[in-house]
Amino acid sequence: MGWVGQGNCWKQAMTSMCSTYSSRIFTRTLSNSPSSPVASSLLKKLSSSTSLLQVRPMAHSSAASSPFKKVQIQRGDTTFDAYVVGKDDAPGIVVLQEWWGVDFEIKNHAQKISQFDNGYKALIPDLYRGKVGLDVAEAQHLMDGLDWQGAVKDIEASVNWLKSKNGSKKVGVTGYCMGGALSIASSVLVPGVDAVVAFYGVPSPELADPAKAKAPVQAHFGELDGFVGFSDVKTGKALEEKLKAAGVPHEVHIYPGLGHAFMNNSPEGLRRRKNMGMNDEDNAAVELAWSRFRSWMSKYLS
């Protein structure tokens, strides 16, 4: 999830447009939405001297306690690490991180996905190359430095790895916030993607036009999401209209009473969300979203 930076850095970002897509979207959102409970809470927290919650990066867990296998994937003349879990020869799903990096929550999601239906091979590409944000300021710094075009190439290499190395005949892509936007971008820019499920994130027009999607797209948004132009209800409905007009198979779901990142309902994830001013919690809505996810991926990847 991308929000704002720390101290003078975020104050400067509030008054100037940064060069990256992520900073433009999120700093503009907080600047233009002072009445948003999420935005106002974040601004108060980020302007205080109290340190924000830090979380352990699950990527550092010992091999003995983790079900994930770390692999290296070739992309042109470079390689990057990825974490895989699930069945060989099964349909593959690329799982894309939030702004935190490859941490406990994205691994929670990937492990859950791998166990759906008859089983999937879930693969998390490490878009940050081993770095994990332990607080809001670090996560913002990492996302600000992300090469979005390079991230799309990482996704393409991950899709190809699943098809060539794992024996996956079909591969889907899913992601959350930053990863949600990238997953929709992959439906446009990455050959071989068979289905996409995006959670609360839409790419900028400069990155990808969803009307040109070549894979079916399902998207999920919280009714109270305050990130205008990225994941608010208006943006979600605009995405729906664009996909409909273009004839792209799609579903767009809005969840009443929920804000951004509502899928993060692990104990650690809930603590982190509450620390950032997001107190909504609805396990039934989360399970409904997972049910819709399962149906969509089963339909297009089986």
Secondary structure as UniProt FT lines:
FT   HELIX           7..15
FT   HELIX           21..32
FT   TURN            34..35
FT   HELIX           37..47
FT   HELIX           58..60
FT   HELIX           63..65
FT   STRAND          69..75
FT   TURN            76..77
FT   STRAND          78..86
FT   TURN            88..89
FT   STRAND          92..96
FT   TURN            99..100
FT   HELIX           104..114
FT   TURN            117..118
FT   STRAND          121..125
FT   TURN            127..130
FT   HELIX           136..144
FT   HELIX           148..164
FT   STRAND          171..176
FT   HELIX           178..189
FT   TURN            191..192
FT   STRAND          195..199
FT   TURN            205..207
FT   HELIX           210..212
FT   STRAND          217..222
FT   TURN            223..224
FT   TURN            228..231
FT   HELIX           233..246
FT   STRAND          250..255
FT   TURN            256..257
FT   TURN            260..263
FT   HELIX           267..275
FT   TURN            276..277
FT   HELIX           283..301
//
